[in-house]
């Protein structure tokens, strides 16, 4: 049986809060669009993946509100 479409989001985060901590270390107040953009340009592949995931979560969140 196939998983529901939204179930992947719960399994996607392996280390909750890791990207938020990255953003705070970089001097941002939290996960902002500027931090996401900076993370996507990072040479670290883990940070890139977390930035893309954060961006995806933002898009999904905006879809839910409308």
Secondary structure, DSSP 8 states (H G I E B T S, - for coil): ----TTHHHHHH-SSTTHHHHHHHHTT-SSS-HHHHHHHHT-S-HHHHHHHHHHHHHHHHHHHHH-
